[in-house]
Amino acid sequence: MGEAVMTTRRQADGTMVVDVRGSLDTSTVESLRDVLLETLQRDRPALIVVDLTFVTFMDSVGIGVLVAGQRAARDIGTRFELRNPSDFVHGQLRITGLTEVLGLTGTRNFGF
């Protein structure tokens, strides 16, 4: 199973950014879920961004926790966006039809 590290930071405009590094799989998603829910409940930001720049792997449970985070944010009136997913991660989200739901804009061509 993979390892992941999550850090949270507040930008000058009040946006909360959750930086994720490593793999999002069964051994790491609970940590991300906890970070997202705690940040939403504690800070109630207008916008929460999950930065996936350094996510090396994500399976269906990783996608599930992102959807759960988006729903929790929506429930309290917070916008939820993903930032900088790798081609692999972006492709998985595109195949599942979740790119727009999770705040990803623009398109990429994956050849399928």
QUIFEN-V89206 format. One record per pair of residues at least 6 apart in sequence whose C-alpha atoms are under 8 Angstrom apart, sorted by sequence separation. I is the first residue (numbers start at 0). GAP is how many residues later the second one is. D is the distance in whole Angstrom. If there is no record, write none. Layout:
# QUIFEN-V89206
i=I gap=GAP d=D
i=I gap=GAP d=D
This chain:
# QUIFEN-V89206
i=9 gap=6 d=5
i=10 gap=6 d=7
i=72 gap=6 d=6
i=73 gap=6 d=7
i=92 gap=6 d=5
i=98 gap=6 d=7
i=8 gap=7 d=6
i=9 gap=7 d=6
i=72 gap=7 d=6
i=7 gap=8 d=7
i=8 gap=8 d=5
i=39 gap=8 d=8
i=7 gap=9 d=6
i=8 gap=9 d=7
i=69 gap=9 d=8
i=89 gap=9 d=7
i=7 gap=10 d=4
i=69 gap=10 d=6
i=6 gap=11 d=6
i=7 gap=11 d=6
i=68 gap=11 d=8
i=69 gap=11 d=8
i=5 gap=12 d=7
i=6 gap=12 d=5
i=5 gap=13 d=6
i=6 gap=13 d=7
i=5 gap=14 d=5
i=4 gap=15 d=6
i=5 gap=15 d=6
i=3 gap=16 d=7
i=4 gap=16 d=5
i=3 gap=17 d=5
i=4 gap=17 d=7
i=17 gap=17 d=8
i=3 gap=18 d=4
i=17 gap=18 d=8
i=2 gap=19 d=6
i=3 gap=19 d=5
i=90 gap=19 d=7
i=1 gap=20 d=7
i=2 gap=20 d=6
i=3 gap=20 d=7
i=81 gap=20 d=6
i=1 gap=21 d=5
i=2 gap=21 d=8
i=80 gap=21 d=6
i=81 gap=21 d=6
i=82 gap=21 d=7
i=1 gap=22 d=7
i=79 gap=22 d=7
i=80 gap=22 d=4
i=81 gap=22 d=6
i=1 gap=23 d=7
i=15 gap=23 d=8
i=79 gap=23 d=6
i=80 gap=23 d=7
i=0 gap=24 d=7
i=2 gap=24 d=7
i=3 gap=24 d=6
i=0 gap=25 d=7
i=1 gap=25 d=7
i=2 gap=25 d=6
i=5 gap=25 d=8
i=47 gap=25 d=8
i=0 gap=26 d=6
i=1 gap=26 d=7
i=5 gap=26 d=7
i=7 gap=27 d=8
i=5 gap=29 d=8
i=15 gap=29 d=6
i=14 gap=30 d=6
i=17 gap=30 d=8
i=19 gap=30 d=7
i=47 gap=30 d=7
i=49 gap=30 d=8
i=51 gap=30 d=7
i=52 gap=30 d=7
i=54 gap=30 d=7
i=55 gap=30 d=8
i=62 gap=30 d=7
i=13 gap=31 d=7
i=14 gap=31 d=7
i=15 gap=31 d=6
i=16 gap=31 d=6
i=17 gap=31 d=6
i=18 gap=31 d=6
i=19 gap=31 d=6
i=20 gap=31 d=7
i=23 gap=31 d=7
i=45 gap=31 d=7
i=46 gap=31 d=5
i=47 gap=31 d=6
i=48 gap=31 d=6
i=49 gap=31 d=6
i=50 gap=31 d=6
i=51 gap=31 d=6
i=52 gap=31 d=5
i=54 gap=31 d=7
i=56 gap=31 d=8
i=57 gap=31 d=6
i=13 gap=32 d=7
i=14 gap=32 d=5
i=15 gap=32 d=5
i=16 gap=32 d=5
i=17 gap=32 d=5
i=18 gap=32 d=5
i=19 gap=32 d=6
i=20 gap=32 d=8
i=21 gap=32 d=6
i=22 gap=32 d=6
i=24 gap=32 d=8
i=28 gap=32 d=7
i=32 gap=32 d=6
i=36 gap=32 d=7
i=39 gap=32 d=8
i=43 gap=32 d=8
i=45 gap=32 d=5
i=46 gap=32 d=5
i=47 gap=32 d=5
i=48 gap=32 d=5
i=49 gap=32 d=5
i=50 gap=32 d=5
i=51 gap=32 d=6
i=52 gap=32 d=5
i=53 gap=32 d=8
i=56 gap=32 d=7
i=69 gap=32 d=7
i=13 gap=33 d=8
i=14 gap=33 d=6
i=15 gap=33 d=6
i=16 gap=33 d=6
i=17 gap=33 d=6
i=18 gap=33 d=7
i=19 gap=33 d=8
i=20 gap=33 d=5
i=21 gap=33 d=5
i=22 gap=33 d=5
i=23 gap=33 d=6
i=24 gap=33 d=6
i=28 gap=33 d=6
i=31 gap=33 d=7
i=35 gap=33 d=6
i=39 gap=33 d=7
i=44 gap=33 d=6
i=45 gap=33 d=6
i=46 gap=33 d=6
i=47 gap=33 d=6
i=48 gap=33 d=6
i=49 gap=33 d=6
i=50 gap=33 d=6
i=51 gap=33 d=5
i=52 gap=33 d=6
i=14 gap=34 d=7
i=16 gap=34 d=7
i=18 gap=34 d=8
i=19 gap=34 d=7
i=20 gap=34 d=5
i=21 gap=34 d=5
i=22 gap=34 d=5
i=23 gap=34 d=5
i=24 gap=34 d=6
i=43 gap=34 d=7
i=46 gap=34 d=8
i=48 gap=34 d=7
i=50 gap=34 d=7
i=51 gap=34 d=7
i=54 gap=34 d=8
i=19 gap=35 d=6
i=20 gap=35 d=7
i=21 gap=35 d=7
i=22 gap=35 d=6
i=23 gap=35 d=7
i=24 gap=35 d=8
i=25 gap=35 d=6
i=32 gap=35 d=8
i=36 gap=35 d=7
i=66 gap=35 d=7
i=24 gap=36 d=6
i=25 gap=36 d=8
i=28 gap=36 d=6
i=32 gap=36 d=7
i=65 gap=36 d=8
i=23 gap=37 d=7
i=24 gap=37 d=5
i=23 gap=38 d=5
